[in-house]
Amino acid sequence: MTKISAALPADLHSRLVDRAREADRSVSAELRVAIREHVAAQPANGKREPKKKEPR
């Protein structure tokens, strides 16, 4: 396993901690699950749909 260091906004960290508690796992394990789910949701070719710009 490779270790990384990441800076998260306080509100995102708080939500991650809450989700980890609800799932009865560590914050590190919850982060792995979230990343794994995000990566799995991406197309196999690695190309993402462009973000749609919000009207101003």
N, C-alpha and C positions, 0 to 999 in steps of 0.2 A: 504494500500500500504506500502511496506517495503522500507526504504531508504537505499542506499548503497553508498559507496565512492569508486571511482576507479581512478587510475592514468593512463592516456593515453599519448602515445607519441604525441608530438606537431603536427606532420603531420596527424595523425589519428583524432585528435581533430579538426583540420582545415577542414578536409574532412567532418566530422560530422556536423560542423557548416554550411558548404556550402549546404549539403543535407537538413538540417533543414530549411534553408532560402528558398531553391527551393520548398520545400513542404509546406511552410508557417506554420511551427510549431516550438515549442521550441526544444532546443537541447535534453532536457530530453525526450520529446515525440518521437523524432527521434531515440534516443537510444533505447527506448522501442520497437519501430517498428522493428529496426534492430535485436534486440535480439529475439523478437517474431518470425521473419521470419527465423532466423538461427535455432532456436529450432524446429520450425515446419518442417524444411527440414531434420531433423535427423530421422533415423528409429525409429519406435515405441518401439523397444526393447532396445533402448538406446545404442546399439552397433554401433560404426562407423567403416567404412572401414579404414584399416590402410593406412597411408599416403605412397605414392610411393616415394621412394628415388630417387633423381635426380642423374644421372650419373655424375661423377666428371671428 
